[in-house]
């Protein structure tokens, strides 16, 4: 069998040229893949939020008196290295989910959200203020149990 390969050279004619052409095509394809990977957008960073309080007590309603209870909630948007994230949109919902409040963080990542008369869910003595923080370049942060609100 090896003797026949030596006699028949038709399979080897042009072989070096084919190897060079296929190698060039392969390198072009490899370069195209690397270019696509290099220009891919960077993954979004995680984002977190903290509050100045972890719970808030609502006063018991007094008969015949409709009082207004306000809560000034300081929210700080931070990245994974505990640096403030400016220009983040912060949305907070009252525990009964009937009202939403929002604000934009300052360069240090802080914003004060004024929550007026946070209502509790019907028939409940406690509830939670939920929050969502949104900023381009970061993953959205959502916490449905951000601040606990209880009726005292």
HUVENZI-V762982 format. One record per residue. N is the residue number from 1. RES is the residue in one small letter. PHI is phi in whole degrees, 0 to 359 (NA if undefined). Layout:
# HUVENZI-V762982
n: (N;N)
res: (RES;RES)
phi: (PHI;PHI)
This chain:
# HUVENZI-V762982
n: (1;2;3;4;5;6;7;8;9;10;11;12;13;14;15;16;17;18;19;20;21;22;23;24;25;26;27;28;29;30;31;32;33;34;35;36;37;38;39;40;41;42;43;44;45;46;47;48;49;50;51;52;53;54;55;56;57;58;59;60;61;62;63;64;65;66;67;68;69;70;71;72;73;74;75;76;77;78;79;80;81;82;83;84;85;86;87;88;89;90;91;92;93;94;95;96;97;98;99;100;101;102;103;104;105;106;107;108;109;110;111;112;113;114;115;116;117;118;119;120;121;122;123;124;125;126;127;128;129;130;131;132;133;134;135;136;137;138;139;140;141;142;143;144;145;146;147;148;149;150;151;152)
res: (x;x;x;x;x;x;x;x;x;x;x;x;x;x;x;x;x;x;x;x;x;x;x;x;x;x;x;x;x;x;x;x;x;x;x;x;x;x;x;x;x;x;x;x;x;x;x;x;x;x;x;x;x;x;x;x;x;x;x;x;x;x;x;x;x;x;x;x;x;x;x;x;x;x;x;x;x;x;x;x;x;x;x;x;x;x;x;x;x;x;x;x;x;x;x;x;x;x;x;x;x;x;x;x;x;x;x;x;x;x;x;x;x;x;x;x;x;x;x;x;x;x;x;x;x;x;x;x;x;x;x;x;x;x;x;x;x;x;x;x;x;x;x;x;x;x;x;x;x;x;x;x)
phi: (NA;300;294;291;293;292;283;257;266;296;284;262;290;85;299;301;294;296;298;296;298;294;295;296;298;297;294;296;297;297;297;296;295;297;296;295;292;290;263;291;294;290;295;288;282;287;227;227;219;233;233;284;222;250;211;218;257;272;291;294;293;268;299;78;229;258;267;253;246;245;233;265;263;272;247;239;269;227;264;294;258;65;265;295;248;281;61;269;270;249;239;237;247;295;302;276;62;269;229;235;228;214;193;246;288;280;302;275;89;253;208;256;257;268;257;261;46;294;274;270;300;306;77;248;263;209;197;226;280;255;221;224;241;232;203;299;93;232;286;300;251;229;218;280;234;291;226;277;239;233;269;272)
